[in-house]
């Protein structure tokens, strides 16, 4: 009998019976054929278009395609507007997420449904709604035009507004989920020690939910970068002013398919980078 067995025997004697050892094991079950075949077909359905994009990519002329003036204009505009839309989403979305997670008010569920509505709303419909609200003859747009001379449609600012409209719900959902998981007793302790609600939010809550804010910001930025429908409807497709990368892909597909493939590869690389940046938050949590 080894020393470990003797120790286990002594513990069993003191506790009055044998001790059960808990060993965490993961059972790996074989996939039944009726489930395996559709799963493989679904995997092929999702991967085949991406593989075709890589196979048909004009690798030899890719450097020339990516260094053209039109591509750089669209890429620069996309990066600037997506970053600005993410900043707008942060300024407006984080307080909105806190309101939904930390306060009780009548109709909170309905407000949450309205916040998530742009996730399922067709982007073109969102662009039409933005025109009716912020256009020159819109509900608010006519007042902005007459009082301040601000015109949003078919401008770079209009691109930012359209991208923020479709991207902000991603940040709100992420931050609200993080707030609900965070212990509110830390905020309550800060307020009992004399801190105001805003000070407790700034000094206590924000550091607690920083990972959720970071993840939501990345998702919002990626969604803004890939926005098409609301942008082309509300801001148009003017090179150098409102033509972002997705719009440039759409235009190039009609005249220069090689350039469209090159632009698509850039957006594919950005999407892969976003997934790589979020793998520690989602993928490892599920493994």
Backbone as CSV, one residue per row, in Angstrom:
resi,resn,N_x,N_y,N_z,CA_x,CA_y,CA_z,C_x,C_y,C_z
1,UNK,0.851,-1.197,0.000,0.000,0.000,0.000,0.884,1.244,0.000
2,UNK,0.586,2.134,-0.901,1.381,3.351,-1.010,0.977,4.362,0.060
3,UNK,1.779,5.418,0.144,1.479,6.464,1.124,0.161,7.164,0.808
4,UNK,-0.140,7.326,-0.496,-1.404,7.971,-0.878,-2.590,7.109,-0.483
5,UNK,-2.480,5.803,-0.678,-3.570,4.909,-0.266,-3.754,4.927,1.248
6,UNK,-2.629,4.989,1.988,-2.744,5.049,3.443,-3.442,6.332,3.886
7,UNK,-3.123,7.432,3.217,-3.773,8.705,3.570,-5.262,8.637,3.271
8,UNK,-5.639,8.046,2.146,-7.055,7.922,1.819,-7.764,7.034,2.829
9,UNK,-7.084,5.964,3.277,-7.703,5.078,4.269,-7.918,5.799,5.587
10,UNK,-6.946,6.626,5.969,-7.082,7.372,7.215,-8.229,8.369,7.141
11,UNK,-8.358,9.033,6.003,-9.455,9.983,5.847,-10.788,9.261,5.866
12,UNK,-10.856,8.095,5.206,-12.090,7.326,5.208,-12.464,6.882,6.612
13,UNK,-11.467,6.546,7.423,-11.750,6.126,8.800,-12.314,7.279,9.613
14,UNK,-11.746,8.470,9.425,-12.207,9.620,10.194,-13.597,10.075,9.770
15,UNK,-13.896,9.961,8.479,-15.187,10.433,7.990,-16.265,9.378,8.072
16,UNK,-15.905,8.175,8.439,-16.916,7.151,8.629,-17.294,6.384,7.386
17,UNK,-16.543,6.463,6.341,-16.871,5.707,5.134,-15.947,6.064,4.005
18,UNK,-16.029,5.323,2.948,-15.156,5.612,1.807,-15.502,6.954,1.165
19,UNK,-14.490,7.613,0.720,-14.679,8.913,0.096,-14.730,8.743,-1.419
20,UNK,-15.724,9.355,-1.989,-15.872,9.293,-3.434,-15.058,10.399,-4.090
21,UNK,-14.289,9.998,-5.026,-13.507,10.966,-5.759,-14.296,11.436,-6.971
22,UNK,-14.371,12.749,-7.101,-15.071,13.325,-8.232,-14.070,13.589,-9.364
23,UNK,-14.251,12.920,-10.397,-13.392,13.075,-11.560,-14.240,13.622,-12.699
24,UNK,-13.863,14.805,-13.169,-14.617,15.437,-14.245,-14.159,14.844,-15.573
25,UNK,-15.046,14.187,-16.210,-14.756,13.601,-17.516,-15.779,14.110,-18.510
26,UNK,-15.360,14.186,-19.734,-16.242,14.627,-20.806,-16.477,13.453,-21.747
27,UNK,-17.714,13.062,-21.839,-18.060,11.963,-22.729,-18.193,12.488,-24.148
28,UNK,-17.488,11.862,-25.017,-17.567,12.220,-26.422,-18.362,11.151,-27.141
29,UNK,-19.545,11.540,-27.574,-20.441,10.617,-28.222,-20.247,10.687,-29.719
30,UNK,-20.356,9.575,-30.374,-20.291,9.547,-31.817,-21.529,10.169,-32.434
31,UNK,-21.329,10.930,-33.510,-22.450,11.610,-34.152,-23.232,10.624,-35.002
32,UNK,-24.554,10.555,-34.838,-25.359,9.676,-35.695,-25.347,10.174,-37.133
33,UNK,-25.454,9.257,-38.055,-25.363,9.588,-39.472,-26.420,10.598,-39.926
34,UNK,-27.692,10.512,-39.458,-28.680,11.523,-39.879,-28.341,12.946,-39.450
35,UNK,-27.495,13.110,-38.425,-27.062,14.434,-38.011,-25.720,14.814,-38.625
36,UNK,-24.864,13.817,-38.839,-23.528,14.098,-39.358,-23.571,14.617,-40.793
37,UNK,-24.391,14.006,-41.633,-24.445,14.413,-43.033,-24.954,15.847,-43.209
38,UNK,-26.087,16.234,-42.591,-26.495,17.651,-42.717,-25.476,18.621,-42.130
39,UNK,-24.787,18.197,-41.062,-23.780,19.075,-40.464,-22.624,19.320,-41.432
40,UNK,-22.184,18.262,-42.103,-21.094,18.427,-43.064,-21.532,19.259,-44.267
41,UNK,-22.776,19.061,-44.709,-23.290,19.865,-45.818,-23.382,21.330,-45.413
42,UNK,-23.838,21.596,-44.182,-23.905,22.976,-43.705,-22.531,23.606,-43.603
43,UNK,-21.547,22.830,-43.130,-20.182,23.352,-43.052,-19.648,23.684,-44.441
44,UNK,-19.880,22.784,-45.398,-19.439,23.047,-46.773,-20.149,24.250,-47.366
45,UNK,-21.432,24.405,-47.031,-22.202,25.550,-47.540,-21.627,26.866,-47.050
46,UNK,-21.132,26.894,-45.817,-20.577,28.119,-45.265,-19.149,28.380,-45.735
47,UNK,-18.388,27.326,-45.959,-16.980,27.497,-46.304,-16.737,27.621,-47.804
48,UNK,-17.603,27.020,-48.619,-17.361,27.001,-50.061,-17.256,28.398,-50.673
49,UNK,-18.143,29.352,-50.354,-17.979,30.696,-50.939,-16.660,31.356,-50.549
50,UNK,-16.224,31.148,-49.306,-14.957,31.748,-48.881,-13.782,31.109,-49.602
51,UNK,-13.843,29.791,-49.771,-12.781,29.107,-50.500,-12.749,29.566,-51.954
52,UNK,-13.930,29.723,-52.556,-13.988,30.195,-53.942,-13.407,31.593,-54.068
53,UNK,-13.630,32.428,-53.060,-13.068,33.777,-53.085,-11.549,33.737,-53.075
54,UNK,-10.994,32.830,-52.283,-9.538,32.707,-52.218,-8.970,32.078,-53.484
55,UNK,-9.688,31.116,-54.046,-9.201,30.433,-55.248,-9.208,31.366,-56.449
56,UNK,-10.262,32.145,-56.603,-10.403,33.028,-57.763,-9.754,34.401,-57.564
57,UNK,-9.096,34.608,-56.456,-8.476,35.911,-56.204,-7.330,36.155,-57.188
58,UNK,-7.234,37.351,-57.731,-6.127,37.668,-58.656,-4.840,37.982,-57.887
59,UNK,-4.183,36.949,-57.401,-3.045,37.141,-56.520,-1.909,37.907,-57.197
60,UNK,-1.703,37.711,-58.493,-0.598,38.392,-59.170,-0.845,39.895,-59.276
61,UNK,-2.058,40.252,-59.585,-2.365,41.683,-59.722,-2.920,42.293,-58.438
62,UNK,-2.920,41.509,-57.352,-3.505,42.007,-56.102,-2.792,43.255,-55.575
63,UNK,-1.440,43.321,-55.578,-0.800,44.557,-55.089,-1.210,45.789,-55.880
64,UNK,-1.323,45.639,-57.210,-1.741,46.788,-58.016,-3.185,47.183,-57.730
65,UNK,-4.026,46.173,-57.501,-5.431,46.462,-57.216,-5.576,47.207,-55.895
66,UNK,-4.817,46.776,-54.895,-4.970,47.351,-53.562,-4.289,48.703,-53.410
67,UNK,-3.385,49.042,-54.337,-2.700,50.331,-54.248,-3.316,51.383,-55.155
68,UNK,-4.426,51.090,-55.780,-5.068,52.080,-56.636,-5.689,53.184,-55.783
69,UNK,-5.886,54.337,-56.405,-6.416,55.496,-55.679,-7.831,55.248,-55.178
70,UNK,-8.658,54.599,-55.991,-10.050,54.357,-55.600,-10.133,53.454,-54.372
71,UNK,-9.291,52.419,-54.364,-9.312,51.495,-53.228,-8.885,52.195,-51.948
72,UNK,-7.820,52.993,-52.030,-7.333,53.670,-50.834,-8.319,54.711,-50.341
73,UNK,-9.010,55.382,-51.247,-10.033,56.327,-50.824,-11.158,55.626,-50.084
74,UNK,-11.621,54.505,-50.662,-12.704,53.761,-50.023,-12.254,53.178,-48.690
75,UNK,-11.016,52.651,-48.634,-10.515,52.062,-47.393,-10.346,53.118,-46.314
76,UNK,-9.764,54.256,-46.682,-9.585,55.324,-45.697,-10.916,55.843,-45.182
77,UNK,-11.859,56.047,-46.095,-13.173,56.525,-45.674,-13.868,55.499,-44.783
78,UNK,-13.733,54.223,-45.114,-14.363,53.175,-44.307,-13.784,53.142,-42.899
79,UNK,-12.469,53.238,-42.796,-11.837,53.198,-41.476,-12.226,54.414,-40.638
80,UNK,-12.266,55.580,-41.266,-12.608,56.805,-40.533,-14.063,56.774,-40.075
81,UNK,-14.964,56.434,-40.990,-16.388,56.464,-40.638,-16.744,55.349,-39.652
82,UNK,-16.150,54.168,-39.808,-16.431,53.081,-38.866,-15.936,53.433,-37.470
83,UNK,-14.767,54.049,-37.391,-14.244,54.457,-36.085,-15.106,55.554,-35.468
84,UNK,-15.526,56.522,-36.281,-16.392,57.589,-35.772,-17.744,57.038,-35.341
85,UNK,-18.301,56.091,-36.110,-19.576,55.486,-35.731,-19.441,54.700,-34.431
86,UNK,-18.303,54.047,-34.238,-18.070,53.328,-32.982,-17.967,54.291,-31.809
87,UNK,-17.322,55.432,-32.034,-17.237,56.441,-30.971,-18.622,56.971,-30.604
88,UNK,-19.451,57.216,-31.611,-20.826,57.643,-31.341,-21.581,56.571,-30.571
89,UNK,-21.380,55.322,-30.960,-22.050,54.222,-30.269,-21.598,54.113,-28.824
90,UNK,-20.327,54.380,-28.568,-19.826,54.333,-27.193,-20.439,55.447,-26.346
91,UNK,-20.449,56.651,-26.887,-20.955,57.796,-26.123,-22.439,57.632,-25.806
92,UNK,-23.201,57.112,-26.746,-24.640,56.973,-26.553,-25.041,55.585,-26.063
93,UNK,-24.316,54.560,-26.473,-24.730,53.193,-26.185,-24.424,52.722,-24.777
94,UNK,-23.275,53.129,-24.232,-22.931,52.689,-22.870,-23.924,53.230,-21.838
95,UNK,-24.266,54.536,-21.847,-25.316,54.992,-20.918,-26.661,54.303,-21.152
96,UNK,-26.994,54.023,-22.415,-28.251,53.337,-22.699,-28.234,51.920,-22.133
97,UNK,-27.110,51.233,-22.273,-26.998,49.889,-21.706,-27.100,49.929,-20.182
98,UNK,-26.478,50.919,-19.555,-26.582,51.050,-18.100,-28.026,51.305,-17.690
99,UNK,-28.741,52.140,-18.446,-30.141,52.424,-18.134,-30.987,51.154,-18.202
100,UNK,-30.743,50.315,-19.195,-31.527,49.094,-19.348,-31.165,48.044,-18.302
101,UNK,-29.919,48.053,-17.840,-29.472,47.007,-16.924,-29.631,47.376,-15.458
102,UNK,-29.581,48.660,-15.133,-29.504,49.055,-13.730,-30.734,49.798,-13.211
103,UNK,-31.652,50.166,-14.072,-32.821,50.914,-13.612,-34.098,50.186,-14.007
104,UNK,-35.129,50.413,-13.208,-36.460,49.875,-13.492,-37.382,51.038,-13.839
105,UNK,-38.002,50.947,-14.987,-38.953,51.975,-15.396,-40.023,51.312,-16.252
106,UNK,-41.203,51.885,-16.315,-42.275,51.276,-17.098,-41.898,51.174,-18.581
107,UNK,-42.162,50.005,-19.147,-41.883,49.798,-20.561,-40.437,49.501,-20.872
108,UNK,-39.671,49.036,-19.885,-38.257,48.764,-20.138,-38.082,47.656,-21.178
109,UNK,-38.909,46.632,-21.120,-38.820,45.565,-22.105,-39.113,46.056,-23.514
110,UNK,-40.066,46.971,-23.622,-40.398,47.527,-24.933,-39.253,48.380,-25.461
111,UNK,-38.614,49.145,-24.569,-37.467,49.954,-24.979,-36.320,49.063,-25.428
112,UNK,-36.096,47.960,-24.709,-35.042,47.031,-25.112,-35.334,46.433,-26.485
113,UNK,-36.605,46.146,-26.749,-36.975,45.622,-28.067,-36.718,46.650,-29.155
114,UNK,-37.000,47.914,-28.874,-36.741,48.961,-29.858,-35.243,49.133,-30.108
115,UNK,-34.444,48.977,-29.055,-32.998,49.119,-29.205,-32.436,48.020,-30.108
116,UNK,-32.960,46.814,-29.964,-32.465,45.691,-30.762,-33.137,45.594,-32.128
117,UNK,-34.101,46.453,-32.404,-34.813,46.384,-33.685,-33.893,46.544,-34.888
118,UNK,-32.892,47.439,-34.879,-32.010,47.538,-36.056,-31.250,46.259,-36.371
119,UNK,-31.162,45.323,-35.421,-30.486,44.057,-35.695,-31.253,43.217,-36.702
120,UNK,-32.570,43.296,-36.664,-33.399,42.478,-37.551,-34.047,43.303,-38.651
121,UNK,-33.955,44.622,-38.561,-34.545,45.486,-39.575,-33.693,45.439,-40.841
122,UNK,-34.284,45.249,-42.013,-33.488,45.298,-43.254,-32.751,46.620,-43.352
123,UNK,-31.459,46.597,-43.680,-30.689,47.853,-43.713,-31.264,48.907,-44.640
124,UNK,-31.834,48.477,-45.778,-32.417,49.459,-46.690,-33.592,50.177,-46.024
125,UNK,-34.383,49.430,-45.255,-35.488,50.050,-44.528,-34.946,51.035,-43.499
126,UNK,-33.836,50.678,-42.865,-33.214,51.611,-41.943,-32.763,52.890,-42.630
127,UNK,-32.228,52.761,-43.855,-31.832,53.940,-44.597,-33.016,54.820,-44.960
128,UNK,-34.128,54.196,-45.354,-35.333,54.966,-45.658,-35.835,55.676,-44.404
129,UNK,-35.816,54.981,-43.269,-36.251,55.596,-42.017,-35.357,56.783,-41.640
130,UNK,-34.066,56.643,-41.872,-33.159,57.758,-41.597,-33.454,58.949,-42.502
131,UNK,-33.769,58.687,-43.765,-34.132,59.774,-44.665,-35.385,60.502,-44.190
132,UNK,-36.376,59.729,-43.745,-37.621,60.343,-43.284,-37.433,61.104,-41.978
133,UNK,-36.431,60.711,-41.206,-36.194,61.385,-39.925,-35.207,62.538,-40.046
134,UNK,-34.103,62.318,-40.801,-33.007,63.284,-40.824,-32.765,63.908,-42.192
135,UNK,-33.606,63.580,-43.168,-33.478,64.225,-44.469,-33.857,65.694,-44.410
136,UNK,-33.665,66.394,-45.537,-33.970,67.828,-45.552,-35.436,68.105,-45.264
137,UNK,-36.282,67.194,-45.653,-37.713,67.334,-45.362,-38.164,66.371,-44.271
138,UNK,-37.219,65.823,-43.524,-37.542,64.853,-42.489,-38.108,65.496,-41.241
139,UNK,-38.520,64.637,-40.317,-39.137,65.113,-39.080,-38.182,65.997,-38.294
140,UNK,-36.936,65.582,-38.180,-35.924,66.372,-37.475,-34.997,67.077,-38.451
141,UNK,-34.786,66.481,-39.621,-33.833,67.037,-40.567,-34.188,68.421,-41.068
142,UNK,-35.476,68.688,-41.258,-35.852,70.021,-41.729,-35.560,71.088,-40.679
143,UNK,-35.676,70.723,-39.406,-35.335,71.662,-38.337,-33.825,71.877,-38.269
144,UNK,-33.035,70.805,-38.443,-31.579,70.945,-38.460,-31.128,71.810,-39.633
145,UNK,-31.793,71.663,-40.775,-31.408,72.429,-41.957,-31.769,73.904,-41.815
146,UNK,-32.961,74.183,-41.310,-33.402,75.582,-41.217,-32.743,76.324,-40.064
147,UNK,-32.513,75.647,-38.952,-31.977,76.319,-37.768,-30.452,76.364,-37.754
148,UNK,-29.806,75.299,-38.187,-28.344,75.222,-38.078,-27.645,75.035,-39.431
149,UNK,-28.408,74.827,-40.498,-27.793,74.599,-41.794,-27.091,73.268,-41.904
150,UNK,-27.509,72.291,-41.103,-26.888,70.961,-41.095,-27.659,70.045,-42.030
151,UNK,-26.951,69.473,-42.982,-27.546,68.528,-43.913,-26.772,67.217,-43.813
152,UNK,-27.449,66.150,-43.449,-26.791,64.874,-43.241,-26.833,63.940,-44.445
153,UNK,-27.932,63.823,-45.176,-27.965,62.867,-46.281,-26.918,63.187,-47.350
154,UNK,-26.322,62.122,-47.904,-25.363,62.207,-49.005,-24.119,63.001,-48.623
155,UNK,-23.730,62.862,-47.350,-22.495,63.456,-46.854,-21.733,62.401,-46.052
156,UNK,-20.471,62.713,-45.745,-19.680,61.794,-44.924,-20.293,61.641,-43.536
157,UNK,-20.832,62.733,-43.000,-21.522,62.638,-41.708,-22.726,61.714,-41.801
158,UNK,-23.390,61.704,-42.939,-24.507,60.785,-43.129,-24.069,59.345,-43.109
159,UNK,-22.868,59.058,-43.636,-22.325,57.699,-43.559,-22.138,57.290,-42.103
160,UNK,-21.594,58.190,-41.295,-21.371,57.893,-39.872,-22.695,57.643,-39.160
161,UNK,-23.707,58.453,-39.471,-25.013,58.277,-38.843,-25.615,56.928,-39.221
162,UNK,-25.547,56.565,-40.503,-26.102,55.295,-40.949,-25.378,54.116,-40.309
163,UNK,-24.065,54.188,-40.232,-23.296,53.090,-39.633,-23.549,52.996,-38.130
164,UNK,-23.658,54.136,-37.454,-23.942,54.101,-36.022,-25.328,53.537,-35.749
165,UNK,-26.274,53.808,-36.632,-27.640,53.312,-36.445,-27.690,51.789,-36.447
166,UNK,-26.932,51.163,-37.326,-26.970,49.702,-37.415,-25.968,49.034,-36.472
167,UNK,-24.954,49.765,-36.010,-23.902,49.155,-35.200,-24.131,49.300,-33.701
168,UNK,-24.816,50.360,-33.275,-24.976,50.607,-31.841,-25.661,49.462,-31.087
169,UNK,-26.683,48.802,-31.652,-27.299,47.697,-30.887,-26.323,46.606,-30.486
170,UNK,-25.305,46.331,-31.297,-24.320,45.318,-30.928,-23.588,45.714,-29.659
171,UNK,-23.228,46.980,-29.550,-22.532,47.440,-28.351,-23.462,47.459,-27.152
172,UNK,-24.696,47.902,-27.336,-25.636,47.975,-26.216,-25.898,46.579,-25.648
173,UNK,-26.102,45.603,-26.510,-26.381,44.247,-26.042,-25.181,43.683,-25.289
174,UNK,-23.986,43.896,-25.815,-22.790,43.382,-25.157,-22.569,44.026,-23.795
175,UNK,-22.703,45.342,-23.729,-22.463,46.052,-22.464,-23.569,45.746,-21.463
176,UNK,-24.806,45.645,-21.918,-25.891,45.328,-20.988,-25.705,43.947,-20.382
177,UNK,-25.304,42.971,-21.203,-25.047,41.641,-20.660,-23.927,41.644,-19.639
178,UNK,-22.873,42.420,-19.888,-21.777,42.512,-18.930,-22.227,43.200,-17.645
179,UNK,-23.059,44.226,-17.764,-23.569,44.910,-16.572,-24.433,43.990,-15.730
180,UNK,-25.246,43.165,-16.366,-26.099,42.250,-15.618,-25.268,41.175,-14.900
181,UNK,-24.135,40.822,-15.482,-23.268,39.829,-14.840,-22.429,40.434,-13.721
182,UNK,-22.195,41.744,-13.768,-21.392,42.399,-12.735,-22.202,42.564,-11.453
183,UNK,-21.529,42.460,-10.320,-22.181,42.566,-9.017,-22.489,44.034,-8.717
184,UNK,-23.768,44.404,-8.569,-24.089,45.822,-8.299,-23.737,46.259,-6.881
185,UNK,-23.346,45.325,-6.014,-23.033,45.709,-4.635,-21.800,46.596,-4.553
186,UNK,-20.900,46.470,-5.537,-19.738,47.361,-5.532,-20.162,48.812,-5.747
187,UNK,-21.102,49.019,-6.647,-21.607,50.371,-6.859,-22.336,50.879,-5.621
188,UNK,-23.133,50.011,-5.000,-23.850,50.413,-3.800,-22.895,50.758,-2.662
189,UNK,-21.809,49.996,-2.555,-20.821,50.296,-1.514,-20.161,51.646,-1.770
190,UNK,-19.893,51.945,-3.034,-19.277,53.240,-3.350,-20.213,54.396,-3.017
191,UNK,-21.504,54.229,-3.282,-22.456,55.300,-2.974,-22.628,55.480,-1.470
192,UNK,-22.579,54.394,-0.706,-22.693,54.518,0.752,-21.470,55.206,1.354
193,UNK,-20.336,55.147,0.647,-19.121,55.811,1.128,-19.053,57.274,0.702
194,UNK,-20.096,57.750,0.055,-20.156,59.163,-0.277,-19.989,59.496,-1.740
195,UNK,-19.744,58.516,-2.586,-19.572,58.793,-4.010,-20.937,58.994,-4.667
196,UNK,-20.983,59.885,-5.620,-22.216,60.078,-6.371,-22.428,58.906,-7.320
197,UNK,-23.641,58.834,-7.887,-23.923,57.724,-8.807,-23.010,57.773,-10.026
198,UNK,-22.753,58.981,-10.521,-21.883,59.092,-11.692,-20.441,58.741,-11.341
199,UNK,-19.988,59.166,-10.155,-18.627,58.816,-9.737,-18.486,57.307,-9.556
200,UNK,-19.505,56.677,-8.968,-19.462,55.220,-8.822,-19.445,54.528,-10.185
201,UNK,-20.197,55.087,-11.127,-20.185,54.511,-12.474,-18.810,54.675,-13.118
202,UNK,-18.224,55.849,-12.959,-16.945,56.125,-13.624,-15.781,55.407,-12.976
203,UNK,-15.767,55.315,-11.623,-14.618,54.749,-10.928,-14.767,53.272,-10.614
204,UNK,-15.999,52.768,-10.566,-16.216,51.373,-10.175,-16.781,50.551,-11.320
205,UNK,-17.882,51.034,-11.894,-18.584,50.227,-12.892,-17.786,50.094,-14.178
206,UNK,-17.267,51.188,-14.690,-16.543,51.142,-15.966,-15.362,50.173,-15.942
207,UNK,-14.517,50.170,-14.895,-13.446,49.157,-14.890,-13.976,47.725,-14.850
208,UNK,-15.132,47.509,-14.191,-15.686,46.154,-14.132,-16.173,45.668,-15.489
209,UNK,-16.759,46.564,-16.258,-17.365,46.155,-17.528,-16.474,46.476,-18.721
210,UNK,-15.220,46.811,-18.473,-14.321,47.166,-19.575,-14.200,46.057,-20.620
211,UNK,-14.107,44.767,-20.238,-14.049,43.737,-21.292,-15.292,43.701,-22.165
212,UNK,-16.470,43.891,-21.570,-17.693,43.917,-22.364,-17.745,45.109,-23.291
213,UNK,-17.258,46.257,-22.815,-17.219,47.440,-23.669,-16.259,47.229,-24.833
214,UNK,-15.109,46.603,-24.553,-14.143,46.345,-25.620,-14.716,45.396,-26.664
215,UNK,-15.351,44.319,-26.204,-15.936,43.367,-27.149,-17.062,44.006,-27.954
216,UNK,-17.912,44.782,-27.294,-18.991,45.454,-28.006,-18.472,46.480,-28.997
217,UNK,-17.382,47.154,-28.649,-16.805,48.136,-29.566,-16.255,47.469,-30.814
218,UNK,-15.608,46.328,-30.636,-15.068,45.612,-31.795,-16.194,45.140,-32.700
219,UNK,-17.257,44.605,-32.098,-18.397,44.161,-32.903,-19.060,45.330,-33.628
220,UNK,-19.230,46.442,-32.922,-19.850,47.612,-33.550,-18.974,48.140,-34.682
221,UNK,-17.662,48.163,-34.473,-16.762,48.647,-35.515,-16.809,47.749,-36.746
222,UNK,-16.802,46.446,-36.535,-16.869,45.522,-37.660,-18.197,45.637,-38.400
223,UNK,-19.290,45.806,-37.657,-20.602,45.958,-38.305,-20.662,47.261,-39.079
224,UNK,-20.105,48.332,-38.532,-20.095,49.603,-39.241,-19.232,49.531,-40.492
225,UNK,-18.128,48.815,-40.410,-17.243,48.697,-41.567,-17.922,47.959,-42.713
226,UNK,-18.765,47.002,-42.406,-19.414,46.221,-43.440,-20.795,46.693,-43.828
227,UNK,-21.237,47.829,-43.326,-22.582,48.306,-43.619,-22.717,48.713,-45.085
228,UNK,-23.842,48.344,-45.688,-24.082,48.636,-47.098,-25.447,49.284,-47.329
229,UNK,-26.519,48.591,-46.936,-27.867,49.014,-47.319,-28.252,50.381,-46.808
230,UNK,-28.099,50.613,-45.506,-28.475,51.916,-44.941,-27.573,53.024,-45.458
231,UNK,-26.298,52.697,-45.713,-25.365,53.717,-46.190,-25.710,54.186,-47.594
232,UNK,-25.939,53.243,-48.511,-26.216,53.633,-49.888,-27.579,54.316,-50.005
233,UNK,-28.507,53.989,-49.108,-29.826,54.622,-49.159,-29.808,56.020,-48.564
234,UNK,-29.095,56.198,-47.475,-29.112,57.478,-46.767,-27.987,58.415,-47.219
235,UNK,-26.823,57.843,-47.563,-25.667,58.683,-47.885,-25.251,58.621,-49.344
236,UNK,-25.776,57.668,-50.107,-25.410,57.587,-51.508,-24.085,56.887,-51.718
237,UNK,-23.580,56.981,-52.959,-22.359,56.276,-53.348,-21.477,57.223,-54.162
238,UNK,-20.881,58.190,-53.468,-20.040,59.188,-54.119,-18.576,58.921,-53.770
239,UNK,-17.733,58.620,-54.764,-16.322,58.311,-54.477,-15.636,59.450,-53.732
240,UNK,-14.894,59.063,-52.695,-14.155,60.036,-51.898,-14.964,60.731,-50.840
241,UNK,-16.293,60.594,-50.883,-17.134,61.290,-49.903,-18.034,60.330,-49.136
242,UNK,-18.696,59.430,-49.836,-19.586,58.475,-49.153,-19.358,57.040,-49.599
243,UNK,-18.434,56.793,-50.509,-18.224,55.436,-51.028,-17.295,54.666,-50.095
244,UNK,-17.866,53.816,-49.269,-17.096,52.976,-48.374,-16.700,51.680,-49.080
245,UNK,-16.014,50.803,-48.371,-15.516,49.576,-48.980,-16.639,48.696,-49.531
246,UNK,-17.712,48.423,-48.795,-18.782,47.611,-49.372,-19.394,48.232,-50.621
247,UNK,-19.551,49.543,-50.632,-20.088,50.205,-51.816,-19.107,50.120,-52.979
248,UNK,-17.811,50.209,-52.682,-16.811,50.075,-53.734,-16.807,48.663,-54.310
249,UNK,-17.033,47.664,-53.470,-17.129,46.283,-53.965,-18.318,46.145,-54.902
250,UNK,-19.434,46.700,-54.504,-20.642,46.620,-55.334,-20.432,47.308,-56.681
251,UNK,-19.802,48.468,-56.681,-19.575,49.190,-57.923,-18.534,48.486,-58.789
252,UNK,-17.463,47.987,-58.181,-16.411,47.325,-58.942,-16.886,46.001,-59.531
253,UNK,-17.838,45.352,-58.880,-18.328,44.079,-59.396,-18.986,44.233,-60.760
254,UNK,-19.490,45.397,-61.050,-20.133,45.637,-62.336,-19.137,45.977,-63.439
255,UNK,-18.007,46.596,-63.065,-17.053,47.063,-64.067,-15.718,46.320,-64.025
256,UNK,-15.242,45.982,-62.848,-13.927,45.350,-62.695,-14.019,44.267,-61.621
257,UNK,-14.392,43.039,-62.009,-14.539,41.966,-61.006,-13.265,41.687,-60.227
258,UNK,-12.100,41.846,-60.839,-10.848,41.603,-60.118,-10.694,42.572,-58.956
259,UNK,-11.047,43.833,-59.184,-10.975,44.810,-58.096,-11.990,44.489,-57.007
260,UNK,-13.167,43.998,-57.401,-14.174,43.619,-56.407,-13.673,42.477,-55.535
261,UNK,-12.980,41.520,-56.148,-12.433,40.400,-55.368,-11.349,40.899,-54.425
262,UNK,-10.503,41.805,-54.901,-9.437,42.344,-54.049,-10.015,43.079,-52.842
263,UNK,-11.033,43.889,-53.065,-11.674,44.592,-51.952,-12.348,43.619,-51.002
264,UNK,-12.933,42.578,-51.559,-13.577,41.574,-50.713,-12.566,40.862,-49.840
265,UNK,-11.374,40.629,-50.370,-10.324,39.996,-49.564,-9.925,40.873,-48.382
266,UNK,-9.916,42.179,-48.589,-9.593,43.091,-47.485,-10.644,42.983,-46.381
267,UNK,-11.913,42.995,-46.760,-12.984,42.874,-45.772,-12.963,41.505,-45.105
268,UNK,-12.606,40.456,-45.856,-12.492,39.125,-45.271,-11.376,39.092,-44.238
269,UNK,-10.255,39.726,-44.539,-9.146,39.771,-43.586,-9.543,40.520,-42.319
270,UNK,-10.301,41.596,-42.473,-10.764,42.347,-41.297,-11.699,41.478,-40.453
271,UNK,-12.585,40.731,-41.087,-13.510,39.863,-40.355,-12.759,38.782,-39.580
272,UNK,-11.737,38.211,-40.214,-10.938,37.194,-39.528,-10.201,37.802,-38.348
273,UNK,-9.702,39.027,-38.520,-9.009,39.703,-37.413,-9.958,39.967,-36.247
274,UNK,-11.209,40.317,-36.550,-12.199,40.544,-35.484,-12.467,39.248,-34.726
275,UNK,-12.643,38.150,-35.454,-12.864,36.865,-34.792,-11.663,36.466,-33.945
276,UNK,-10.454,36.717,-34.468,-9.256,36.390,-33.696,-9.170,37.231,-32.424
277,UNK,-9.603,38.488,-32.512,-9.570,39.335,-31.329,-10.589,38.964,-30.282
278,UNK,-11.687,38.334,-30.693,-12.751,37.961,-29.758,-12.710,36.494,-29.358
279,UNK,-11.695,35.764,-29.783,-11.698,34.323,-29.521,-11.618,34.019,-28.027
280,UNK,-10.897,34.839,-27.251,-10.772,34.588,-25.825,-12.091,34.828,-25.093
281,UNK,-12.977,35.630,-25.688,-14.247,35.950,-25.019,-15.315,34.930,-25.343
282,UNK,-15.326,34.410,-26.574,-16.412,33.534,-26.998,-15.954,32.099,-27.223
283,UNK,-14.905,31.931,-28.038,-14.577,30.580,-28.462,-14.046,29.730,-27.317
284,UNK,-13.133,30.303,-26.507,-12.606,29.512,-25.404,-13.641,29.308,-24.316
285,UNK,-14.621,30.180,-24.223,-15.668,30.011,-23.209,-16.553,28.824,-23.522
286,UNK,-16.663,28.494,-24.808,-17.512,27.374,-25.200,-16.762,26.062,-25.262
287,UNK,-15.432,26.083,-25.180,-14.664,24.856,-25.291,-14.547,24.169,-23.955
